[in-house]
Amino acid sequence: MGEDVEALKRRRPLIEYLRQHNWKGSPVGRFEFVGLCPLHEETQPSFYVNTRKDVFYCHGCGQGGDLIRFIQLSRHLSFRQSLACLDPQTSPAADSAAVLEQAAAFYQQQLDRYPEALRYLSKRGLQDPALIKALEIGYAPGGSLRRHLTAQGYSFDLLQQLGLLNVNGSDALFQRIVFPLRQDEHIVNLYGRSIGAALAHRFLPGTKGGLYAWEKVRHCPEVILVEGLFDYAVLLQAGVPNVTCSLGTHLNADQIRQLCDGERTVYLTFDVDANQSGQLAAEQLACRLRARGIVARRVLLPQGHDPNSFFVEGADARQFQSLVEASLP
């Protein structure tokens, strides 16, 4: 691994990478250049690049290191993701994961800047800033994602291929609250929840992955399964820890496999809507789980409610627990 990393850096000198990303440096010695720091805003140049050692150091923000460290800092990526950005043999899937990480980080930075997004979260009962941060919730205001990601070196074609940009080159998740969907710590998709009635909720093209936050509950003997991410969020906020989310009533093969990978009781807490679609889906899923040896019980919320609306209208964890205890086979 060490030799591979050094070979990657030899093929792509730091100064060459910086210049390709529009960094302008002036020579201050035989092997040294100085310019404005790309990692923070400044008016006086304090970012030094040593071409002999192939390293950088900024006297303004105190950051320094090699090319891989620079990519980590500038794109907010892990070490392995940074390697993927450099390796010409990197698969499109690895490129996609890096782009989705960057897009998700951008959306998170936007959330606090748009009062309408924060009002929507509050209306949906989600008011704990620490939880909002932990769930990596963001907001897509539109208008600036394309500029931000192309400035990071990602091609317009790749952004369209991933579904981040529509056919007009605009942000496909425009005016939506954005949840990153992770699997094995990597983002596999983004889910956008519209804050208005005019736009539909949407995933990006591709898989929605497994059960949301499954790693946190996979060893629990009892698991509460909900349909939506706001259902998940308000339960977690209320202090109910053993909850996961299927992102809809139709579970994919990976999600079924996850629920059946050990002995457990699954409490199906789907919407109780007027057309009974949520409860019908819960009954069908309960049968599938029982056929695989899993204890499945249906939690009946009051008519017209899902877990999110149940808590928004004043319910608490004790009342929810009462419904769990009264659940039906």
Buried (B, 14 or more C-beta within 10 A) or exposed (E): EEEEBEEBBEEBBBBEBBBEEEBEBEEEEEEBBBBBBBBBEBEEBBBBBBBEEBBBBBBBBEBBBBBBBBBBBBBBBBEEBBBBBBBEEBEEEBBBBBBBBBBBBBBBEBBEEBEEBBEBBEEBBBEBEEBBEEBBBBBBBBEEBBEBBBEBBBEEEBBBBBBBBEEEEEBBBBBBBBBBBBBEEBBBBBBBBBBEEEBEEBBBEEEBBBBBBBBEBBEBEEBBBBBBBBBBBBBBBBEBEBBBBBBBBEBBEBBBEBBBEEEBBBBBBBBBBEEEEBBEBBBEBBEBBEEEEBBBBBBBBEEEBBBBBBBBEEBEEEEBEEBBEEBEE
